């Protein structure tokens, strides 16, 4: 019984390895269905609107943290999260701008 299971497993492995027609992955052509939405999201994150929103977020959250007076700890933590997200978003836009210009010049 055990020997039949080993032989069956080996035969199945050999068929799967040696039958290229069963492979579903392709090496050329075709794109995955989620590539277009992800590229749209990437373009939106690196665009001028995102850069403006990041700048607005930095100013608003920084101003609230500096001049906010007595704000709760929860609100302060939310403002830190907004500030960090705005800095990261702004940095992505800035780096794209810098390296795109450098690639065109050099």
Buried (B, 14 or more C-beta within 10 A) or exposed (E): EEEEEEEEEEEEEEEEEEEEEEEEEEEEEEEEEEEEEEEEEEEEBBEEEBBEBBBEBBEBBBEBBEEEEEEEEEEEEBBEEBBEBBBEBBEBBEEBEEEEEEEEEE
